[in-house]
Amino acid sequence: MHNRKLFEQNTQVVREVVELFQGYRLKYTSKQAFLGNLFELLLNSGFK
């Protein structure tokens, strides 16, 4: 881990996104890594 503060901020973002999705059940027509891709995109690109 190169930057502890950034790691902790990213952890908080992932936690909040997971909490947003808790009430939903996602269904796919084929196997997809939607949530994994979403989290990777959020953490790699960030947002303001």
BELFEN-V352578 format. One record per helix or strand of 2 or more residues. SS is the DSSP state (H for helix, E for strand). FROM is the first residue (numbers start at 0). TO is the last residue. If there is no record, write none. Layout:
BEGIN
ss=SS from=FROM to=TO
ss=SS from=FROM to=TO
END
This chain:
BEGIN
ss=H from=3 to=20
ss=H from=33 to=44
END
